[in-house]
Amino acid sequence: MDAKARVEKLKELRSELMHERGVAAMGGAPPSPGKIRALRKNIARVLTINREDAIAKSRAPTVAAKEEED
């Protein structure tokens, strides 16, 4: 999954979470009680992958420079 796809998936998950929280706040019984928890975990997974990619991109030039020195 590329970065653009992850951003779109993140928007979709956050939108769905807002909807589920709205249903719960209005007093409605959610169709699946564990859905809010699952959405939160999926959002965390996407954010973790984004963060790992950002760290890998920032470290790539420094790792290559150290290998050249040796």
WOQUI-V398521 format. One record per helix or strand. SS is the DSSP state (hx for helix, st for strand). FROM is the first residue (numbers start at 1). TO is the last residue. If there is no record, write none. Layout:
SS	FROM	TO
SS	FROM	TO
This chain:
hx	3	25
hx	35	69
